[in-house]
Amino acid sequence: MKVPIGISARHTHLTKEHLEILFGRDYCLKILKKLSQPGEYASLETIGVKGPKGKIEKIRVLGPIRKYTQIEISKTDAYKLGLTPPVRESGDIVGSSPITLVGPKGQIELSEGCIIASRHIHITPDEVKKLGLENQTKVCVLIDGVKGGIIHNVTLKVSENYQFELHLDTDDGNAFLINQGDMGTIIKY
């Protein structure tokens, strides 16, 4: 049960309202490149983020526009910013870390919205059935190589619209010496 691996660097998703505060009225994102998940893209636009202890520049804005604003960082980034964001699924931002967003036209102080994204596999219902994972919500993934090991607590995110891929943050990728496009092996719990 091999799965391709994507390394997800720090990034943000913005609402239309927040996009306009940061970049100006009626602003539209410009596509830099399409991402592996259908309809999603990295935009040309970047923002800065600030926490109690520091700032990080050039955080990529991903499109399309969302119904919520969310910033996904690694634990290493959190140390630099002086934050303690929870590990969460994308979109689960209630009670997450506050953070300040800085754009070329404005700044936003969010009371919540910063998370460390949980490890997850994007998978279709047909692939779940084909791989015999019908009763699984989480799996482990075996990583081969010099610093290989087993990654636990990988959530299955199921949708007809997904492209089959494991998403890890840069800390996980670096810990196991994983490169974009490497393969892992799914292990049932």
Residue pairs with C-beta under 8 A, 6 or more apart in sequence:
1 131
1 185
1 186
1 187
2 183
2 184
2 185
2 186
3 121
3 141
3 164
3 165
3 166
3 183
3 184
3 185
3 186
4 164
4 165
4 166
4 181
4 182
4 183
5 165
5 166
5 168
5 173
5 178
5 180
5 181
5 182
5 183
5 184
6 36
6 165
6 166
6 167
6 168
6 180
6 181
7 167
7 168
7 169
7 170
7 173
7 178
7 179
7 180
8 72
8 117
8 167
8 168
8 169
8 170
9 60
9 169
9 170
10 56
10 59
10 60
10 71
10 72
10 73
10 74
10 77
10 170
11 42
11 59
11 60
11 61
11 62
11 71
11 72
12 47
12 49
12 59
12 60
12 61
12 62
12 69
12 70
12 71
12 72
12 101
13 61
13 62
13 66
13 68
13 69
13 70
13 72
13 90
14 22
14 61
14 65
14 66
14 69
15 65
15 66
15 67
15 68
15 69
16 65
18 69
18 101
18 108
19 27
19 29
19 61
19 65
20 26
20 27
21 103
21 105
21 106
21 107
21 108
22 47
22 101
22 102
22 103
22 104
22 105
22 106
22 107
22 108
23 45
23 103
23 104
23 105
24 104
24 105
29 41
29 43
29 44
29 45
29 61
29 63
29 64
29 65
30 43
30 44
30 45
31 41
31 42
31 43
31 44
31 63
32 41
32 42
32 43
32 44
32 60
33 41
33 42
34 40
34 41
35 41
35 42
35 62
36 122
36 163
36 165
37 122
37 161
37 162
37 163
37 165
38 161
38 162
38 163
39 64
39 161
40 62
40 63
40 64
41 62
41 63
41 64
42 60
42 62
42 63
43 60
43 61
43 62
43 63
45 60
45 61
46 57
46 58
46 59
46 60
46 61
47 59
47 61
47 101
47 102
47 103
48 55
48 56
48 57
48 58
48 59
48 101
48 102
48 103
49 55
49 56
49 59
49 71
49 73
49 81
49 99
49 100
49 101
49 102
49 114
50 81
50 99
50 100
50 102
51 78
51 80
51 81
51 82
51 83
51 97
51 99
51 100
52 81
52 82
52 83
53 80
53 81
53 82
54 80
54 81
54 82
55 81
55 102
56 73
56 77
56 80
56 81
59 71
68 91
68 93
68 113
69 101
69 108
69 110
69 113
70 90
70 91
70 93
70 113
70 114
70 115
71 99
71 101
71 110
71 113
71 114
71 115
72 90
72 115
72 116
72 117
72 169
73 81
73 83
73 85
73 114
73 115
73 116
74 116
74 169
74 170
74 171
75 116
75 171
76 170
76 171
78 84
78 85
78 97
78 116
81 99
83 97
83 99
83 114
84 97
85 96
85 97
85 114
85 115
85 116
86 95
86 96
86 97
86 115
86 116
87 115
87 116
87 117
87 118
88 96
88 115
88 116
88 117
88 118
89 117
89 118
89 120
89 155
89 157
90 115
90 117
92 115
93 112
93 113
93 115
94 112
95 112
96 112
96 113
96 114
96 115
97 112
97 113
97 114
97 115
98 109
98 110
98 111
98 112
98 113
98 114
99 110
99 113
99 114
100 107
100 108
100 109
100 110
101 107
101 108
101 110
116 169
117 167
117 169
118 153
118 155
119 141
119 151
119 153
119 154
119 155
119 166
119 167
119 168
119 169
119 172
120 154
120 155
120 156
120 157
120 166
120 167
121 139
121 141
121 154
121 155
121 156
121 157
121 164
121 165
121 166
121 167
121 186
122 157
122 159
122 162
122 163
122 164
122 165
122 167
123 131
123 133
123 156
123 157
123 158
123 162
123 164
124 158
124 159
124 160
124 162
124 164
125 158
125 159
125 160
127 164
128 134
128 136
128 156
128 158
131 186
132 188
133 139
133 156
133 186
133 188
136 156
136 188
136 189
137 155
137 156
138 153
138 154
138 155
138 156
138 189
139 154
139 156
139 186
139 187
139 188
139 189
140 150
140 151
140 152
140 154
140 186
140 187
140 188
140 189
141 150
141 151
141 154
141 166
141 184
141 185
141 186
141 187
142 148
142 149
142 150
142 151
142 184
142 185
142 187
143 149
143 150
143 151
143 176
143 178
143 182
143 184
144 185
145 176
145 177
145 178
145 182
146 177
147 175
147 176
147 177
148 176
149 176
150 187
151 168
151 172
151 176
151 184
154 166
166 184
168 178
172 178
173 179
